[in-house]
Amino acid sequence: MDFRPTEDQRALRRGVRDLLARRFGREALRAAVAAPAPALDRDLWRELGAAGFFALRLPEPEGGVGLGLPEAVLVFEEAGRVLLPGPLVATHLAAGTVPGAADGSVVVTAVEEGLVPWLDGADVVLGDATGAVPVRSVDPLTPLHRVPGRGEPAAEAVLLTAAEQVGSSAATTGAAVSHARTRSQFGQPIGGFQAVKHLCAGMLVRTELARAAVWAAAVTRDPVEIAGAKLLADEAAVANARDCLQVHGGMGFTWEADVHLHLKRAWVRAELRLPAARAEEAVAAGL
């Protein structure tokens, strides 16, 4: 079986990457972080809807694009790469059932793991959010509320979150390599030092391993494989952000660098859908 993306899938990924580079580049990311409070860009949300981001897997007769879960995984990887904020997964999964979700005119969030992201910014909340109380989120672009009990995330939601984690891990790998090539110490780029090489190589291995697991799970849709993919993707996103910070040295700890944003988003994603302890139990039960 050939797991390599087809030409159509590669074109889809390029198109989404170009759209996000134009509409949510680094300047837009930093502007969102600098805002007094996190707020969704409704114009961007509708533009994503018009591009088919949310209706990607809806059948064409229902106004969708008619693609499948493997294509959605590629699209959400690109969203994770740029740290696109908002309840993307919940809105995507609600397309076809919640009016307005498919075209981006309605923002949908969901109660999962006792947490609700973007509760105040959403038009529709799936699940029981009774008794929700705001909690301080480590990620400045993911406001959170906690609710009693625990919502069960759909397997597709877990996998798409894992895809976002893969995108983030790929972004921090690229940032670390770029910095290692341009930052010089003792008369040579720091990428020439063995310790830095090992860090960057480890980041690449984590990313590719997690990506392979996510892509395979998108094809098989096996719940155990999805749980394993989420474990690998969470590890890649968190560990790569930490290693990227290490490569950047003291500069990586500053607010002006983007490394901390990837680390904080990775922490939040890891807790939103199927945290490590439950993912490990799911994998163990399936062995």
HELIX and SHEET records of a PDB file:
HELIX    1   1 GLU A    7  ARG A   23  1                                  17    
HELIX    2   2 ARG A   26  ALA A   34  1                                   9    
HELIX    3   3 ARG A   42  ALA A   50  1                                   9    
HELIX    4   4 GLU A   60  GLU A   62  5                                   3    
HELIX    5   5 LEU A   69  ARG A   81  1                                  13    
HELIX    6   6 LEU A   88  ALA A   94  1                                   7    
HELIX    7   7 ALA A  155  THR A  182  1                                  28    
HELIX    8   8 ILE A  190  GLY A  192  5                                   3    
HELIX    9   9 GLN A  194  THR A  220  1                                  27    
HELIX   10  10 PRO A  223  HIS A  248  1                                  26    
HELIX   11  11 GLY A  249  PHE A  253  5                                   5    
HELIX   12  12 VAL A  259  LEU A  272  1                                  14    
HELIX   13  13 ALA A  276  GLY A  286  1                                  11    
SHEET    1   A 2 VAL A 108  ALA A 110  0                                        
SHEET    2   A 2 VAL A 124  LEU A 126  1                                        
SHEET    1   B 3 LEU A 115  PRO A 117  0                                        
SHEET    2   B 3 LEU A 144  ARG A 146 -1                                        
SHEET    3   B 3 VAL A 133  VAL A 135 -1                                        
SHEET    1   C 2 SER A 184  GLN A 185  0                                        
SHEET    2   C 2 GLN A 188  PRO A 189 -1                                        
END                                                                             
